[in-house]
Amino acid sequence: MIKVPADIPLARPTLGSAGKTGTWRVLKPVIHYDKCTRCRLCFFYCVENTIDLEKNLYPRIDYDYCKGCGVCAQVCPTAAIEMIKEVK
């Protein structure tokens, strides 16, 4: 397990000139919590920092900024994250 000091600042997505970048998404990650082991790999590998951890350490995706790259689904050891076609 990786230990990370709580006071390390993380860059978070913000509303910029491009707006909420999640609107660009073609595929959307969906978490199947019954398969999730709370390993936090999705949190550590998310290139856009759009995955937060709830108090119980379950991941939560900020769909306003998630671009649907699929890295989270690829690193998930239990296939708890599925990439599905975005429906607008």
C-alpha positions as CSV (number, residue, x, y, z in Angstrom):
1,M,0.0,0.0,0.0
2,I,1.2,3.5,-0.8
3,K,1.3,6.0,2.1
4,V,0.7,9.6,1.0
5,P,1.0,12.5,3.5
6,A,-2.4,14.2,3.8
7,D,-0.9,17.7,3.3
8,I,0.4,17.1,-0.2
9,P,-1.5,19.6,-2.5
10,L,-3.2,18.1,-5.5
11,A,-4.1,19.9,-8.7
12,R,-7.9,19.8,-9.2
13,P,-9.8,20.4,-12.5
14,T,-11.4,23.8,-12.7
15,L,-13.7,25.6,-15.0
16,G,-11.5,27.3,-17.6
17,S,-12.0,28.9,-21.0
18,A,-12.9,25.5,-22.5
19,G,-15.7,25.0,-20.0
20,K,-16.4,21.7,-18.3
21,T,-14.3,19.3,-20.3
22,G,-16.4,16.3,-19.5
23,T,-18.7,17.3,-22.4
24,W,-16.0,16.1,-24.8
25,R,-16.3,12.5,-23.6
26,V,-17.3,9.7,-25.9
27,L,-16.9,6.8,-23.4
28,K,-17.9,7.2,-19.7
29,P,-16.4,5.2,-16.8
30,V,-19.0,3.5,-14.6
31,I,-17.9,2.1,-11.2
32,H,-19.4,-1.3,-10.2
33,Y,-19.1,-0.9,-6.4
34,D,-19.8,-4.6,-5.8
35,K,-16.5,-5.4,-7.5
36,C,-14.5,-2.5,-6.1
37,T,-11.9,-3.4,-3.5
38,R,-11.0,0.2,-2.7
39,C,-7.4,-0.3,-3.9
40,R,-7.3,3.4,-5.0
41,L,-5.4,2.6,-8.2
42,C,-8.0,4.6,-10.2
43,F,-7.4,7.6,-8.0
44,F,-3.6,7.5,-8.3
45,Y,-3.6,6.9,-12.1
46,C,-6.4,9.3,-13.1
47,V,-4.5,11.7,-15.4
48,E,-7.1,14.5,-15.0
49,N,-7.5,14.1,-11.2
50,T,-11.2,13.7,-11.6
51,I,-11.5,10.8,-9.2
52,D,-12.0,11.6,-5.5
53,L,-12.2,9.2,-2.6
54,E,-15.2,9.2,-0.4
55,K,-14.6,8.9,3.4
56,N,-15.1,5.1,3.0
57,L,-12.3,5.2,0.3
58,Y,-14.7,4.3,-2.5
59,P,-13.9,6.3,-5.7
60,R,-16.2,9.0,-7.0
61,I,-15.8,10.3,-10.6
62,D,-16.4,14.0,-11.3
63,Y,-18.1,13.6,-14.7
64,D,-18.1,17.4,-15.3
65,Y,-14.3,17.1,-16.0
66,C,-13.7,13.3,-16.8
67,K,-12.7,13.0,-20.4
68,G,-13.3,9.3,-20.6
69,C,-9.7,8.3,-21.4
70,G,-10.2,4.9,-19.8
71,V,-7.0,4.7,-17.7
72,C,-9.0,4.1,-14.6
73,A,-10.7,1.1,-16.2
74,Q,-7.3,-0.3,-17.5
75,V,-5.6,-0.2,-14.1
76,C,-8.5,-1.6,-12.1
77,P,-7.4,-5.1,-11.0
78,T,-11.0,-6.3,-10.5
79,A,-12.6,-4.8,-13.6
80,A,-14.9,-2.7,-11.4
81,I,-14.8,0.2,-13.8
82,E,-16.5,-0.3,-17.2
83,M,-16.3,2.1,-20.1
84,I,-19.7,2.6,-21.6
85,K,-20.9,4.8,-24.5
86,E,-21.8,8.3,-23.4
87,V,-25.5,9.1,-23.8
88,K,-26.2,12.8,-24.0
